[in-house]
Amino acid sequence: MDHPAQSGLPLHALTQTAPTVRLTQVYRQAAENPIIRAAHGLLEGQAPQWGDPRLNITETEPDVGARRVALLVRDLGGPTQVQVLTPMRKGPLGVDMLNHHLQGLFNPGEGGVRIADAHARPGDVVVQTKNDYTNEVFNGTVGTVLKADGSRLTVDFDGNIVELAGAELFNLQLGYALTVHRAQGSEWGTVLGVLHEAHMPMLSRNLVYTALTRARDRLILCGRRAESTNEAKLAGWWGAVREALGHAGVAEEVRELYKWTCRQLDMPAPRFRKVAS
C-alpha cells in the first residue's frame, strides 16, 4: 500500500476516501467587491475583469519592474498605505530586488544595523521571519524601525515595541515587499501584487488566489495585460502539472509535455528525480 508523504498529501488522501463538500457560492460582499469575485473566478479558471479602481492592472517589464513598483507605491500613498507581494525572493521582480528599490526611494541612506541580507535604519519597514516567544513577535509580523543604536534595533510591531540585538536581528528582513507565502494569514487595505510571466514556475492557482485575497479594499496587479486573459487558466494548469510530477508513476508523456512547455516559455527544463519501480 502506498502512503502519501509529501507536504499536504495526508489531507489530500483523506479527501479521496471521506465525503467532502466544496463551498462555491459567496453570499457576503461578492456583489460589490470585485476582488472577491476575481478570486473565486480564478478558482474556476476565469481571468479577472480589470478596470475597476479597486481591481486593476498596470504593465511592466522585468528589467525596469522593481523601479516601477517603487514609484507605484509612492503614487498609492507610500509603504504605510500599501503592501507589495511577489511570489519569489530572487530575480528582477523578487523580494530582494523590490526591497532594495523601495528602501532606496522611501528611506535612502548609508549604513544601518545588519539584518539578514540587508541593513535597517530608523523608518524602515521590516518583517519577522521566525517566531520569537520571548518578545511575543511572530513569523510574518511587519514592523517599523524606530531606533538604531550601535548593533541594536528598536522596532514597533503594531504597538509591541521591542529591542532586538545579536542573533535576533537575523530573524528580521526588510518588509516593504513580502513573498505571497509569508503573507498567508495577513490582510491589508491595499495590495500591490507583482505577478508577472517571469514568475511562471511559481504561479500555481493557489498562490495567485492567496495573493488576490490578501487585499481587503484594493488590489493593483503589476504584470502584463497581454497575458492577463490566459494567466488564470495557465496558472492553474501549470500548478496542477507541477504538483502531479511529484508523484510516483507519472507517465513519461506528461513529463515530456512539461519539458515542452518550458521550452515554449524559454525556461530551463527541470531535472526529474528517478522513481523506483
Summary of the structure (lengths in Angstrom):
residues: 277
radius of gyration: 20.6
end to end distance: 13.9
largest distance: 60.3
contacts: 801
relative contact order: 0.14
helix: 37%
strand: 23%
